[in-house]
């Protein structure tokens, strides 16, 4: 069964989804700009040295 959706309901849902999308993009930017933790830095440096010597 298909649910009948009015234009107003559809526009309201689109607005809600756009707001949620904007919030998620902000959260994604936060994680992209976060500094790496010490262990991640160490692993990256170790791999660079290990694979760089071959």
SVG drawing of the C-alpha trace seen along z (x, -y; Angstrom):
<svg xmlns="http://www.w3.org/2000/svg" viewBox="-3 -23 69 27">
<polyline fill="none" stroke="black" stroke-width="0.4" points="0.0,0.0 1.3,-3.4 1.0,-6.2 -0.6,-9.4 1.7,-12.4 0.6,-15.9 2.9,-18.5 3.1,-20.3 4.2,-17.1 6.8,-16.4 8.2,-19.9 8.4,-19.7 10.2,-16.3 12.6,-17.7 13.4,-20.6 13.9,-18.2 16.3,-16.1 18.2,-19.1 18.7,-20.3 19.9,-16.8 22.2,-16.7 23.8,-20.0 24.3,-18.8 26.0,-15.6 28.2,-17.6 29.4,-19.8 30.1,-16.6 32.0,-15.2 34.1,-18.3 34.9,-18.1 36.2,-14.6 38.1,-15.5 39.9,-18.4 40.7,-16.5 44.3,-15.9 45.4,-12.4 46.0,-10.7 49.5,-9.7 49.2,-6.1 47.9,-7.0 50.8,-9.4 53.2,-6.7 51.7,-4.1 51.8,-6.4 55.5,-7.3 56.4,-3.7 54.8,-2.6 56.4,-5.4 59.8,-4.4 59.2,-0.7 57.9,-0.9 60.2,-3.8 63.3,-1.6 62.3,1.1"/>
</svg>
